Each structure stands twice: as C-alpha cells, then as structure tokens.
Amino acid sequence: MATGYAGDGQHTGSYYAASANPSPDRPALTGEHEAEICVVGVGYSGLSTALHLAEKGHKVTMLEGAQVGWGASGRNGGQIVNGLNASLQTIERRYGHDTARFVAGLVQEGGQIIRDRVAQYDIACDLKSGNIFTGLTDAHMRELEARQTLWQRFGIDNQEMLDRNQLRKHIGSDLYAGGLLDRTGGHMHPLNLALGEAAALETNGGVIHEHTRVTSVDTETARPVVTTTHGRLRCDTLVLCGNAYLGDVVPDLEARVMPVSTQMMATEPLDPELAHKLLPQDECIEDIRYILDYYRLSADKRLLFFAMSVPDLVAQLKTITQEEVDVLTPDQRAKLQGWLDDLGRELNRVRSLAGIALEVELIE
C-alpha cells in the first residue's frame, strides 16, 4: 500500500538534508486557483515532467505535500545505474527485437538527460562519472560477461570488463573477483539534483507549492479539480507523480504499491589519502546480487554505504577490507547515520497500469 507523510513534512535528518543547497521557501497553495497543467509530486518524476513541459512553453503548477525531493528522490543512493529489472533478452523474447532495442536506448537516455540538465542549468549536485557492477564469484563474472555481450548486441558498447587486478585500480579491496565498468554511469547528491531541477522549472515560469497535501482529485468534471488541505485548483491537464505517497488519492493505484525499505550509513569525512585508497577513481559501486549492497564517496569524502538492513550495512562495510576499517574506526571515529526510506515499487509495473484505466495524453 502507499505510505503517508510522516512528521511535519520537513526533510528527514539525513546527510543529504544536512548538506543540501539553500532553497527558497515555497508557500502552500491556499484558496481557489487555475492552471493549464498541474503536476502532483515534486520528486524526480514530477520535476522531469514539469520541466520538459515548461521548456515547451506550457504553464505548469506543481503541488508537493512536503518539500521538494522529500521522498525517495532526495534520499536515494544517488547512483546513475544503466540497467533493467528484466533482462533485454526477456524483453526481446516477449516483445521483439525492436522493442528491446528501444528500451535499451531509453536506459542510456535516462542518464544523459541528467547530465544535460546539470550542464544546461549549472546544477550544483557533485555529479561524477563512472559506475562499476562488481562480482564476488566466478559465476558472477560469467553473468557480467553475458550482460556485456547482450548489451553490445543492442548497440550499447560503453562497458568494459575488469578482472581482479584491473579492478584493484578502482576499488581498494580484494573482495571482488572482478567487475563491469560503465563510464556513462555515475553518482551525484540526489537532493541537490532535485532542488536544482526545481529552480530550473521556476526560471522557466513554473510554480511550486510546498506543504500542499492533495486530499482528492476529481477527473469526472470537464476540467480536473485538485483539492488540497487549504485550497483547490482547476486545471486543463493533471499529472500524478506522487509514487509511494499518493495515499488514497488514487485507490486503484494504492493497492499496487508497496513500501520497500533501504538503509544508509554516512561516515565522517575521511582523510584524503584513505578516501583515495578506498575509491581512487571516485566511482560508485554495486554488486550484482539480488539483495545488493552499493556505496560511493560524497563530495566531502564521506563513505556512503547502502544496504537492505542495518546488520548488512555493518557486515558489508567491514568486508571492504579489514585494513581500511581498522584505519577508519580508530582514526576517523566514523559516526554512522541511518535512515529508512520508503520506496514506491509498482508490483506489476507498466502492464498492470493499463488495467486500471489510466489515460495517457501526449502533450506537444
């Protein structure tokens, strides 16, 4: 089921919130309002939708129940990973080669959109290049080799296999059997990316109302009506991008979303020499297990480590190599912060959405 807002709608006490760029106060929507396009939810989905529309000259108003990037958009791993939940081989088998090739192109395009936005609007989000899928066993390495071959068949040839010795130049650890380097992947400060995109929207004439929780939507009228805790807005086009936090606004969708928790730890800033020893190329790392672990350095050289549970975090942090942890713990007195983040994950994804009578309108 969908998850409601917790607390007072302020950002959680996370590392990302503590290191966020300054952002203006955006008043709540009160009273009666009109809009051409209303986008509900000011996370990545909503911001990308609104910014693309505003750049084409449309008048967009965004409504956010908490603050810009309050949900998963401002609390994720911050890693640009070019991949799919289902393999391209499965997609090709079910839907044909052309569809699989189209999907492969979308995967590559997603990361490029982020890079283009950051460059176009000079967004300060510490964007870095390079992502490595790591394998812990020979079987994992065979899986990575098969993945590289498969993606090459669909025109994606920017991935490089690394054996154990080659990987040592990228990760200060003997834990892994090797890896697959994707130079078009990368990492950034996720909340600052969202804040930068919000500012970009406003420079294009868009309007954002924070602390404006939507309580209901009426799409049966000639123009959709959005009711909030303190106001109401009529629009020509309504786009819902609330993901895990739509609550019962769309009952048919609520039943298809479930909360999934992930955990993060952030150390104190590491000594520059130690940070370089851990990740000399400043790339982001994740293994290829189903319940994966992933980590990277922040701009101020903290080690950010992510896993599905706190015990996993502690255990996996120690395996980066005991030598590094021995140095890290007494000398750096690393303080670990953790927070839970609810991630909306549609159970049946796109094909299920077609079964709840969602209408999709292409806006030119």
N, C-alpha and C positions, 0 to 999 in steps of 0.2 A: 504494500500500500504506500501511498505518498506520505511524506513526512512534513509536519507542520514546523513553523518557525519557533525557535527556542530563545528564551531570554528577551531582551529588549530590542532585538533587531540590529544591534551593533556587531561589528566583526568580532569573531572569537579571539581569545588571547593567544594567537598563534605567532610564529616567527614572521610569517608573511604580513600579517596585520601590523606587527611592530615595526616592520621595515618598509611599509607602504609609502609611496609618494604622496605628497599633500594633495588633497582633493576637496573641492568646494562643497559646502552644504547645499543639498538639493531639496527644496521644500516639498512636503507632501501635497498631493492633489486634494483640494477642498472645493466644494460647490459643484456647479454644472459646467461641463466643458465639451468642446467639439474637436475632432481631429480627423485628418484624412486617414492616417494609419496609426493604429495603436498596437504596440508590442508589449506583452506582459512578460516580465522577467528580464532583468538586466545582468545576465551572465553571458557566456560566450555565444550561445545560440541567438539570444535576443540582440546582443550588440552587433554581431555579424549581419544579421538580417536587417536591422535598423540602419546600419552604416551603409550597406550596399544600396538600400532604398534612398537614403538621404543624398548619397552621391549622384543619384539619378534625378534629383530634384524633387523628390516626394517629401511631404511634411509628416514627420514621424514624432509621436509622443510615446515615451516608454514609462511603464509603471513597475516599480520594484517594491516588494513587501518589506525589505530590509535595506541593505545598501548595495551599491554596485559591486558585483562579484562576491556577494555574501556566501553563496553556496559552494558547490564543488569547483566553480570557475576560479574562485580565489583561494582554494585550499587543496589543490591537486598537486601531483608530483612536479609539475612544471616541465615535463619532458615531451618533446616532439618525437613521436614514435610512428614510423611509417609501417603500418601493419593492419591486419584484419582479424576479427574474431574467427571467421570461417576462412579456410584457405582458398586461394584463387582457383585451385584445382576443383574444389567442391562447387564453387560458383560456376565455373565453366561447365562442369558436368550437368548441373541442373538448368542453367540458363543460357549456355552457349558461349563461344569464344569471344564474340564481340562484346557481350555484356561484361565478361570477366576483364577484358582489356579496358573497358570504360571505367570499371570500378578501380582497377589498378591506377588509372590516371587520376581519379578523384583522390586517392590516398596521397599521391605525390602533390597534387594541387593544394591540399589542405595545409601542409607545412609551408608551401610557397606563399599562400595568402597571408599567413602570419608574418613571414619575412617581409613581404611587400608592405603590409600595414605598418610594421615597425619602422621601415625606411621612409615611407611616404609621410608619416605623421611624427617622425622623430620620437617614438615612444621609448621612454627610459625603462626597460624591463630586463636589462642584463642578458640579452639574447646571445647565446653561444651555439656553435655548430658542433655536430658530432654525436652520434648515438651508437652504442655497442650492445648487441644481443650476445650474452655470454652462455657458454655451455659448460656444464660441470663434468660430463661423462663423454665417452666416445659415441654413445648413442645420440647425445645432444648434438655433437659435432656433425654427425651424419644428417641429422634433422636440419641443421643450419645450412649445410651444403645443398640439400634438396630444396630448401627455401630459396637460396640464392639462384639456383638453376631455374626454378619455377618462375621467379620474378623476372629473370632475364628473358624468358620466353614471352613475357608480356611487355617487353621494351624497357624494363627497369634495370639499368646496368651500373648503378652507382654504389653497389655494395661490394665490400672486399672481405674475403675470408682471412682470418688471422689465426695462426697456430699458437701454441702455448708461449713460445719465445717471442713471437711478434706482439702478442697481447701484453706482454710484460712492459712494453714501451707505452702502454696506455693505462694499465692498472697495476698498482704496486702490490700484487698478490700472486701467489702460486695456486690459488684455489681452483682456477678455471682451466679446462682443457683447451680452450680457445674461444673465438668469438667471431661475430659478423659485424663489421663496421659499416655504418650508413652515414656518410658525410652530410646528407641532406636532412638528417635528424638534428636534434639539438635540445637545448633547455633554456628556460627563462624564469623570471619571477612572475608567477601566474596572476597574482592580484594586480600587480603593476601593469601587466598587459591589459587586463580588463579596465582598469582606471584610465589607461591611455586611449583605449578604444572609445570609452565614454566621452572623454574630452574631444576626440576626433569627431564623434557624432555631433556634439554641440557646436563645433566650428562649422559643421555643415547644416546648421539650422535645426537640429533635433532638440527635443526637450525631454529631460529625465526627471521623474518624481520619485524620490526615495520614500521609505516608510509609508508606502501606499499599498496596503494589502488588498488584493482583489477578493471580494466575497462572493461574487456571482457574475456570470456573463449570460446575456440573452441574445441569441443569434436567430430567434424566430421573427424578430421585427425587421423592417425594411433596412435599417442600419443597426449593426451590433451595438448593444449597450453594455458597458462595463461598470459595475457597481463596486465601490471601494469602501473602506471603513469610514471615510469622511467626505466622499463625493461620488460623482457619476460622470462618465464620459461616453459620448456617442461618436462613432467613427464609421468611415466607409469600409475599412478593412481591418480585421482583427487577427493578430498572430499571437498564439500562446506558446511561450518559451520558458515556462516555469519548471519543467522537468520534474524533479523529485518533490518540489514544493508547491504544486498546484492544489494540493489538498483535495477537497470535494468539489472544486470549481468545475471539473470535468469528470463526473463519476465514472463514465465508461473507461476513461484513461487511468483513473486512480487504481482500479483493480489490476492493471497490467504493469504497475511499477512497484518495485520492492527496494527497501533500503539495504545497501551494502556498505559495510564499514571498512575503512582502511586507517592505518596508523602512521604517524610520522615522528621522527626524532630530529632535533637540531642541536648540534654541539655548540659550544662557544667557538669563536674564530680560532682556527688552527694556526700554528706557526707556519709561515710561508713555506719553509723547507719541508715540513711534514705534509702540508696540503699538496705540494708538488710531487712528493713521493707517492701519495695515495692515487692521485689522478693527474699525471703530468701533462696531459693534453686538455684537461678541463672539459672532458666529455661526460655524458650521462650514461649510466649503465643499468641494464636489467637482464636477469636471467630468463630462460625460456620455459621454466616450469609453469604448470597451470596456475598454481598459487605462487606467484613470483615475488621476488624482492628486487628493489631498484633504489639507486642512490646517485648523488651528484654533489658538487660543491656549489655553495651560494656565492654571490658576488663578494661577500666579505669573508670567504673561505671557511665557512662552517660546513661540516659534513651533514647533508640532509639525507636521511635514510628512511625508506618506506617499506612497510610490510602489512600483512593482514592482521597481525596481532602483536601485542607488546612483547610476549615471550619470543616471537620470531625476530623482532627487531633486535633484542639484546643478543640472541644467539648468533644472528647473521652478522651483526656489527663486529662481533669478536672474530668471525672467520675471515674478515677482510685480510687480516693476518694478525696473529697474536703479537708480533713485534710492534706493529703500528698501534695496537690497542694499549699495550704496555706503556708506550710513549705517551699516547693520548691521555690516558686516565690520570696518572700522577702529575704530569707536567702541565697539561691543559685544564685539568679539573673540569672535564666536559659536563655540562649541565644538559640534561635531556628533557625536552619538552614533547609532549604528545597531545594530540587531539584527535577526536573522532570526526569523521566527515561522512555524511550520508550522501551516497552517490545514487542517482536515479538510473536504474538499468532496465530498460524495457525488456520484458521477458521474451516476447516473440518478435520484437523489432518490426521492421517495415511491413512485413506481410500481415502481422496482426493489426497494425494501424488501419489497414484497408478494411478490416472487419468491423470498425466502429464508426463508419460513415463520416470520416474526416474529409473535408473538402480542401483541395489544394488549388490555389489560384496563382497563376504565373503573372507577376506584375512587371511590365516592361518599363 
